Amino acid sequence: MKCPYCKENSDKVIDSRSSEAGRVIRRRRQCLSCKRRFTTYEKVGESFKLSVIKKDNSRVPYDRERVISGLQKACYKRPVSAEQIQQIADKIEEDIFKHSDREVDSKFIGESAMRHLRSMDKVAYIRFASVYRHFDDAGDLLDEVTQAIAQPDDASQPKLF
């Protein structure tokens, strides 16, 4: 593994952790040359592709970057770091792989994203929900904001099928 700071190819692994589903391994590394630390993420390779079933019943390949892009838009100018966005994406993928083998509804992905955003940042959650749920008018948005304010984070977990 090349050090992102000094570009040397010698490091040691300090800590390794796997996600609940065991699909992503997080490793803390230390460069033996410059002594700086960095984190790498390793994904378990899949022998198949996951398909997303869209609202119109068409199927498209699952794209993690698309999920991250939606999360980044919701978290724009919010106190949510890029690492936290990656963690949410990891949690969404864990939810997907616990629920599905080869296909997953886009609705499941959106609900999972909203659940994880709601526990991290309610403003980002409202932004995401406003696009995902296609509110018809300001009253629908106001209802969602009122619910987000009224419910504590642990009770706000929507049921995922």
TAVEN-V967672 format. One record per residue. N is the residue number from 0. RES is the residue in one letter. PSI is psi in radians with two decimals (none if undefined). D_CENTER is the distance of its C-alpha to the mean C-alpha in Angstrom with 1 decimal. Layout:
N:RES:PSI:D_CENTER  N:RES:PSI:D_CENTER
This chain:
0:M:2.23:24.8  1:K:2.36:25.8  2:C:2.27:25.5  3:P:-0.22:23.6  4:Y:-0.94:26.4  5:C:-0.09:29.7  6:K:0.20:28.8  7:E:2.75:30.7  8:N:0.53:29.9  9:S:2.13:30.6  10:D:2.97:28.2  11:K:2.59:27.7  12:V:2.19:24.8  13:I:-0.70:24.8  14:D:2.47:22.1  15:S:2.37:19.9  16:R:2.45:17.3  17:S:2.72:15.6  18:S:2.97:12.6  19:E:-0.78:13.9  20:A:-0.15:13.9  21:G:0.31:15.4  22:R:-0.31:13.5  23:V:2.32:12.4  24:I:2.18:15.1  25:R:2.22:14.8  26:R:2.26:18.3  27:R:2.25:20.0  28:R:2.72:22.9  29:Q:2.24:26.0  30:C:2.30:28.1  31:L:-0.29:31.7  32:S:-1.01:33.1  33:C:-0.12:31.7  34:K:0.14:30.3  35:R:2.69:27.0  36:R:2.61:23.8  37:F:2.86:20.5  38:T:2.42:17.3  39:T:2.66:16.5  40:Y:2.27:13.9  41:E:2.35:15.5  42:K:2.47:14.2  43:V:2.25:16.6  44:G:2.50:18.2  45:E:2.50:18.5  46:S:-0.01:21.9  47:F:2.90:20.7  48:K:2.42:18.3  49:L:2.33:16.0  50:S:2.50:17.1  51:V:2.23:15.7  52:I:2.00:18.4  53:K:3.03:18.6  54:K:-0.59:20.7  55:D:0.22:23.8  56:N:0.17:23.4  57:S:2.79:23.0  58:R:2.34:20.7  59:V:2.68:18.6  60:P:2.50:16.8  61:Y:2.37:13.1  62:D:1.84:11.7  63:R:-0.65:8.4  64:E:-0.56:9.8  65:R:-0.69:10.3  66:V:-0.82:6.8  67:I:-0.69:6.4  68:S:-0.77:9.9  69:G:-0.69:9.5  70:L:-0.71:7.2  71:Q:-0.70:9.9  72:K:-0.72:12.6  73:A:-0.55:11.9  74:C:0.14:11.8  75:Y:2.22:14.8  76:K:0.56:17.5  77:R:2.78:15.7  78:P:0.96:15.8  79:V:2.11:12.1  80:S:2.88:12.1  81:A:-0.62:10.5  82:E:-0.69:9.9  83:Q:-0.64:8.2  84:I:-0.73:5.7  85:Q:-0.69:5.5  86:Q:-0.71:5.5  87:I:-0.76:2.9  88:A:-0.70:1.6  89:D:-0.76:4.9  90:K:-0.67:5.5  91:I:-0.78:4.9  92:E:-0.67:7.0  93:E:-0.77:9.2  94:D:-0.76:9.9  95:I:-0.84:10.8  96:F:-0.40:13.0  97:K:-0.54:14.6  98:H:-0.63:15.5  99:S:2.69:16.4  100:D:-0.92:18.3  101:R:-0.42:18.8  102:E:2.57:17.8  103:V:2.48:15.3  104:D:2.49:16.0  105:S:-0.52:14.0  106:K:-0.70:14.7  107:F:-0.75:12.9  108:I:-0.78:9.6  109:G:-0.73:10.4  110:E:-0.68:11.6  111:S:-0.76:8.7  112:A:-0.76:6.6  113:M:-0.70:9.9  114:R:-0.78:10.4  115:H:-0.64:7.7  116:L:-0.70:8.7  117:R:-0.66:12.2  118:S:-0.31:12.4  119:M:-0.83:11.3  120:D:1.97:13.2  121:K:-0.51:15.3  122:V:-0.77:16.3  123:A:-0.67:12.9  124:Y:-0.83:12.6  125:I:-0.71:16.0  126:R:-0.84:15.4  127:F:-0.79:12.6  128:A:-0.64:14.9  129:S:-0.58:17.9  130:V:-0.79:16.7  131:Y:-0.72:15.2  132:R:-0.08:18.2  133:H:1.10:20.8  134:F:2.39:22.9  135:D:-0.61:26.6  136:D:3.11:27.9  137:A:-0.48:27.5  138:G:-0.69:28.5  139:D:-0.74:25.4  140:L:-0.76:23.2  141:L:-0.70:25.5  142:D:-0.74:25.2  143:E:-0.72:21.4  144:V:-0.77:21.8  145:T:-0.75:24.6  146:Q:-0.74:22.6  147:A:-0.64:19.7  148:I:-0.71:22.5  149:A:-0.57:24.5  150:Q:2.31:22.1  151:P:2.78:21.1  152:D:-0.73:17.4  153:D:-0.51:18.2  154:A:-0.14:20.1  155:S:0.20:17.7  156:Q:1.82:15.5  157:P:2.59:16.2  158:K:2.25:17.4  159:L:1.39:15.4  160:F:none:18.5
